[in-house]
Amino acid sequence: MTDPLGLIGASGLTSQPSAPATGPEGTSPSFKDALLRNIDEINKLQQDAAKAAEDMQTGKGSFESMLIATNKADMAFKMMQAVRNQVIRAYEEVQQMRV
């Protein structure tokens, strides 16, 4: 199983390797950079799914290609939602801490 958000160390969903974003130390990407890069990838997957659905309706594409593109976009979006929910939970926990 691939990691659509690239947070586990997988190479990503696209067939082209994306240039790794580096943080201020130059060693690893910051959370913000990784999140923004993966949001762009998810947006591209959703655009690809919409194009595949349009192609199927016009007779240029197959049902299978549309189904695969749609499932990839759906899974990536659900993964992004899960990350967002975890970040929100962590933020709420930090808010409740007493100083």
Backbone as a chain_set.jsonl record, in Angstrom:
{"seq": "MTDPLGLIGASGLTSQPSAPATGPEGTSPSFKDALLRNIDEINKLQQDAAKAAEDMQTGKGSFESMLIATNKADMAFKMMQAVRNQVIRAYEEVQQMRV", "coords": {"N": [[0.85, -1.179, 0.0], [0.541, 2.197, -0.821], [1.645, 5.383, 0.418], [-0.263, 8.06, 0.24], [0.144, 10.649, 1.163], [2.805, 10.823, 1.584], [4.062, 10.729, 4.044], [5.071, 8.562, 5.367], [7.301, 7.74, 4.155], [7.194, 6.733, 1.634], [7.574, 6.897, -1.941], [5.631, 8.392, -3.175], [2.583, 9.109, -5.064], [2.574, 9.782, -7.75], [3.899, 9.054, -11.011], [6.156, 10.387, -11.737], [9.096, 11.328, -10.119], [8.983, 13.589, -7.466], [10.673, 16.597, -6.628], [12.438, 16.597, -3.633], [11.391, 18.554, -0.927], [13.221, 20.667, 1.148], [13.899, 21.429, 4.542], [14.77, 24.182, 6.77], [17.229, 23.273, 7.768], [18.158, 21.782, 5.734], [18.002, 19.068, 5.664], [15.6, 17.542, 5.893], [12.152, 17.665, 4.75], [9.981, 20.272, 5.904], [7.037, 20.046, 7.979], [5.006, 21.647, 6.996], [5.834, 22.108, 4.312], [5.796, 19.474, 3.317], [3.095, 18.876, 3.638], [1.85, 20.82, 1.986], [2.937, 20.106, -0.515], [1.857, 17.55, -0.821], [-0.859, 18.132, -0.794], [-1.064, 19.433, -3.226], [-0.494, 17.237, -4.889], [-2.719, 15.623, -4.352], [-4.728, 17.26, -5.313], [-4.051, 17.177, -8.03], [-4.55, 14.458, -8.534], [-7.321, 14.443, -8.175], [-8.092, 16.097, -10.271], [-7.229, 14.505, -12.397], [-8.98, 12.345, -12.067], [-11.426, 13.577, -12.619], [-10.991, 14.232, -15.285], [-10.719, 11.666, -16.365], [-13.313, 10.695, -15.942], [-14.732, 12.426, -17.584], [-13.589, 11.712, -20.046], [-14.495, 9.073, -20.238], [-17.232, 9.495, -20.511], [-17.34, 10.735, -22.967], [-16.475, 8.737, -24.573], [-13.786, 8.328, -25.018], [-12.224, 7.187, -23.05], [-11.897, 4.303, -20.83], [-14.099, 2.469, -18.64], [-12.775, 1.2, -16.592], [-10.342, 2.631, -16.301], [-11.344, 5.072, -15.458], [-12.506, 4.319, -13.052], [-10.277, 3.47, -11.566], [-8.764, 5.869, -11.418], [-10.563, 7.466, -10.006], [-10.78, 6.056, -7.588], [-8.132, 6.258, -6.635], [-7.94, 9.035, -6.211], [-9.955, 9.344, -4.293], [-9.009, 7.786, -2.138], [-6.629, 9.132, -1.516], [-7.66, 11.612, -0.765], [-9.153, 10.893, 1.501], [-7.081, 10.08, 3.152], [-5.779, 12.509, 3.501], [-7.771, 13.861, 4.921], [-7.771, 12.359, 7.283], [-5.238, 12.972, 8.312], [-5.574, 15.716, 8.691], [-7.597, 15.656, 10.661], [-6.194, 14.476, 12.791], [-4.264, 16.441, 13.272], [-5.897, 18.543, 14.088], [-6.983, 17.43, 16.425], [-4.643, 17.224, 17.969], [-3.996, 19.946, 18.192], [-6.214, 20.843, 19.666], [-5.759, 19.448, 22.038], [-3.408, 20.68, 22.899], [-4.376, 23.242, 23.336], [-5.927, 22.783, 25.601], [-4.114, 22.375, 27.588], [-2.778, 23.287, 30.718], [-1.003, 26.103, 31.8]], "CA": [[0.0, 0.0, 0.0], [1.341, 3.412, -0.885], [1.285, 6.461, 1.329], [-0.559, 9.184, -0.643], [0.633, 11.915, 1.684], [4.262, 10.796, 1.624], [4.544, 10.954, 5.399], [5.679, 7.357, 5.901], [8.572, 7.532, 3.485], [6.984, 6.222, 0.282], [8.002, 7.854, -2.954], [4.506, 9.217, -3.597], [1.648, 8.458, -5.957], [2.784, 10.094, -9.14], [4.949, 8.265, -11.63], [7.358, 11.207, -11.812], [9.558, 11.661, -8.777], [8.965, 15.025, -7.19], [11.885, 17.054, -5.954], [12.175, 16.684, -2.204], [11.488, 19.878, -0.313], [14.071, 20.592, 2.324], [13.623, 22.41, 5.574], [15.845, 25.15, 6.984], [18.502, 22.607, 7.993], [18.554, 21.14, 4.497], [18.028, 17.625, 5.831], [14.308, 16.929, 5.629], [11.117, 18.675, 4.519], [9.19, 20.672, 7.062], [5.676, 19.515, 7.912], [4.238, 22.538, 6.111], [6.215, 21.841, 2.928], [5.303, 18.147, 2.955], [1.646, 18.962, 3.537], [1.484, 21.575, 0.783], [3.296, 19.31, -1.687], [0.903, 16.461, -0.951], [-2.152, 18.705, -1.174], [-0.974, 19.624, -4.675], [-0.606, 15.921, -5.519], [-4.106, 15.192, -4.214], [-5.481, 18.069, -6.275], [-3.775, 16.624, -9.358], [-5.278, 13.196, -8.638], [-8.738, 14.745, -8.361], [-8.245, 16.592, -11.641], [-7.094, 13.34, -13.272], [-10.216, 11.574, -11.957], [-12.46, 14.312, -13.354], [-10.676, 14.076, -16.715], [-11.028, 10.282, -16.736], [-14.773, 10.587, -16.005], [-15.138, 13.126, -18.809], [-13.176, 10.884, -21.182], [-15.385, 7.922, -20.329], [-18.53, 9.95, -21.003], [-17.223, 11.059, -24.387], [-16.088, 7.541, -25.301], [-12.338, 8.271, -25.217], [-11.595, 6.374, -22.006], [-12.624, 3.116, -20.397], [-14.689, 2.51, -17.303], [-11.754, 0.764, -15.64], [-9.399, 3.729, -16.036], [-12.063, 6.071, -14.677], [-12.688, 3.766, -11.718], [-8.972, 3.494, -10.903], [-8.425, 7.265, -11.129], [-11.478, 7.937, -8.966], [-10.404, 5.416, -6.325], [-6.879, 6.866, -6.176], [-8.246, 10.372, -5.697], [-10.754, 9.185, -3.079], [-8.159, 7.305, -1.053], [-5.708, 10.212, -1.147], [-8.43, 12.627, -0.048], [-9.473, 10.361, 2.831], [-5.852, 10.111, 3.939], [-5.566, 13.907, 3.882], [-8.74, 14.169, 5.975], [-7.315, 11.72, 8.516], [-4.124, 13.776, 8.818], [-6.164, 16.955, 9.191], [-8.287, 15.372, 11.921], [-5.188, 14.265, 13.822], [-3.661, 17.743, 13.579], [-6.892, 19.305, 14.851], [-7.03, 16.841, 17.771], [-3.419, 17.621, 18.68], [-4.136, 21.367, 18.503], [-7.176, 20.974, 20.762], [-5.103, 18.996, 23.265], [-2.467, 21.733, 23.31], [-5.199, 24.335, 23.865], [-6.458, 22.437, 26.908], [-3.038, 22.271, 28.568], [-2.661, 24.389, 31.665], [0.356, 26.621, 31.844]], "C": [[0.887, 1.23, 0.0], [0.812, 4.44, 0.097], [1.012, 7.704, 0.505], [-0.054, 10.519, -0.13], [2.142, 11.944, 1.801], [4.85, 10.975, 2.999], [5.237, 9.733, 5.992], [7.006, 7.058, 5.224], [8.42, 6.938, 2.102], [7.342, 7.308, -0.72], [6.874, 8.74, -3.439], [3.648, 8.477, -4.596], [1.934, 8.705, -7.424], [3.926, 9.277, -9.705], [6.245, 9.057, -11.745], [7.823, 11.513, -10.397], [9.55, 13.171, -8.575], [10.232, 15.388, -6.426], [11.602, 17.18, -4.473], [12.359, 18.098, -1.691], [12.333, 19.75, 0.938], [13.738, 21.71, 3.273], [14.799, 23.346, 5.736], [17.204, 24.49, 7.188], [19.025, 21.952, 6.722], [18.54, 19.624, 4.582], [16.704, 16.968, 5.492], [13.262, 18.021, 5.427], [10.401, 19.034, 5.823], [7.783, 20.104, 6.89], [4.833, 20.345, 6.943], [4.544, 22.24, 4.649], [5.686, 20.495, 2.452], [3.795, 18.171, 2.759], [1.216, 19.694, 2.269], [1.796, 20.797, -0.494], [2.276, 18.2, -1.912], [-0.501, 16.945, -1.253], [-2.172, 18.958, -2.679], [-1.112, 18.299, -5.419], [-2.039, 15.406, -5.469], [-4.992, 15.97, -5.175], [-5.281, 17.544, -7.687], [-4.515, 15.306, -9.566], [-6.768, 13.433, -8.851], [-9.011, 15.29, -9.766], [-8.144, 15.449, -12.645], [-8.362, 12.493, -13.256], [-11.35, 12.259, -12.72], [-12.248, 14.177, -14.858], [-11.016, 12.67, -17.186], [-12.538, 10.072, -16.839], [-15.299, 11.266, -17.264], [-14.785, 12.307, -20.05], [-14.091, 9.674, -21.348], [-16.738, 8.336, -20.911], [-18.483, 10.27, -22.49], [-16.759, 9.871, -25.219], [-14.592, 7.413, -25.541], [-11.658, 7.327, -24.235], [-12.45, 5.186, -21.633], [-13.164, 3.313, -18.985], [-13.638, 2.162, -16.258], [-10.78, 1.883, -15.306], [-10.051, 4.824, -15.203], [-12.214, 5.602, -13.234], [-11.377, 3.803, -10.933], [-8.598, 4.92, -10.508], [-9.293, 7.814, -9.999], [-11.113, 7.339, -7.607], [-9.103, 5.972, -5.77], [-7.139, 8.229, -5.542], [-9.018, 10.282, -4.385], [-9.888, 8.746, -1.91], [-7.189, 8.391, -0.582], [-6.438, 11.291, -0.351], [-8.781, 12.159, 1.361], [-8.246, 10.369, 3.731], [-5.568, 11.539, 4.399], [-6.533, 14.314, 4.992], [-8.303, 13.572, 7.308], [-6.165, 12.5, 9.131], [-4.653, 15.078, 9.398], [-6.845, 16.744, 10.536], [-7.301, 15.157, 13.058], [-4.532, 15.583, 14.233], [-4.626, 18.576, 14.421], [-6.995, 18.761, 16.275], [-5.812, 17.249, 18.589], [-3.493, 19.087, 19.087], [-5.094, 21.573, 19.672], [-6.582, 20.509, 22.083], [-4.135, 20.049, 23.796], [-3.234, 22.907, 23.907], [-5.673, 24.053, 25.289], [-5.381, 22.318, 27.973], [-3.015, 23.506, 29.46], [-1.212, 24.807, 31.732], [0.726, 27.081, 33.224]], "O": [[1.87, 1.296, 0.737], [-0.333, 4.364, 0.544], [1.964, 8.366, 0.092], [0.157, 11.438, -0.922], [2.711, 12.996, 2.09], [6.02, 11.337, 3.125], [5.919, 9.847, 7.011], [7.755, 6.199, 5.688], [9.424, 6.659, 1.446], [7.403, 8.49, -0.381], [7.14, 9.764, -4.068], [3.948, 7.335, -4.943], [1.558, 7.888, -8.265], [4.819, 8.853, -8.971], [7.322, 8.468, -11.841], [7.017, 11.917, -9.559], [10.048, 13.927, -9.409], [10.781, 14.579, -5.677], [10.617, 17.811, -4.088], [13.358, 18.755, -1.984], [12.162, 18.804, 1.706], [13.345, 22.802, 2.863], [15.731, 23.316, 4.932], [18.228, 25.068, 6.826], [20.203, 21.605, 6.641], [19.017, 18.954, 3.666], [16.696, 15.916, 4.853], [13.444, 19.156, 5.868], [10.243, 18.202, 6.716], [7.389, 19.728, 5.786], [4.045, 19.802, 6.169], [3.63, 22.131, 3.832], [5.19, 20.375, 1.332], [3.275, 17.56, 1.826], [0.32, 19.237, 1.559], [1.016, 20.822, -1.446], [1.875, 17.935, -3.046], [-1.265, 16.236, -1.907], [-3.187, 18.723, -3.334], [-1.769, 18.236, -6.459], [-2.521, 14.818, -6.437], [-5.902, 15.405, -5.782], [-6.234, 17.473, -8.462], [-5.048, 15.057, -10.648], [-7.41, 12.713, -9.616], [-10.037, 14.979, -10.371], [-8.882, 15.419, -13.63], [-8.782, 11.979, -14.293], [-12.142, 11.595, -13.389], [-13.207, 14.025, -15.615], [-11.544, 12.495, -18.284], [-13.001, 9.351, -17.723], [-16.199, 10.751, -17.928], [-15.577, 12.215, -20.988], [-14.425, 9.295, -22.47], [-17.32, 7.606, -21.713], [-19.477, 10.095, -23.195], [-16.658, 9.977, -26.441], [-14.163, 6.473, -26.21], [-10.629, 6.732, -24.555], [-13.596, 5.074, -22.068], [-12.738, 4.203, -18.25], [-13.607, 2.747, -15.176], [-10.427, 2.064, -14.141], [-9.407, 5.433, -14.35], [-12.068, 6.392, -12.301], [-11.379, 4.138, -9.749], [-8.161, 5.154, -9.382], [-8.805, 8.543, -9.135], [-11.134, 8.037, -6.593], [-8.976, 6.143, -4.557], [-6.62, 8.534, -4.468], [-8.766, 11.058, -3.464], [-10.018, 9.278, -0.808], [-6.96, 8.544, 0.618], [-5.901, 11.821, 0.622], [-8.712, 12.94, 2.31], [-8.351, 10.631, 4.929], [-5.166, 11.76, 5.542], [-6.148, 15.04, 5.909], [-8.449, 14.211, 8.351], [-6.12, 12.673, 10.349], [-4.229, 15.498, 10.475], [-6.69, 17.556, 11.448], [-7.543, 15.608, 14.178], [-4.275, 15.808, 15.416], [-4.206, 19.242, 15.367], [-7.084, 19.535, 17.228], [-5.936, 17.583, 19.768], [-3.1, 19.442, 20.199], [-4.826, 22.378, 20.564], [-6.857, 21.095, 23.13], [-4.057, 20.278, 25.003], [-2.784, 23.504, 24.885], [-5.806, 24.974, 26.095], [-5.702, 22.174, 29.153], [-3.211, 24.628, 28.993], [-0.307, 23.973, 31.721], [1.844, 27.549, 33.44]]}, "num_chains": 1, "name": "protein.A"}
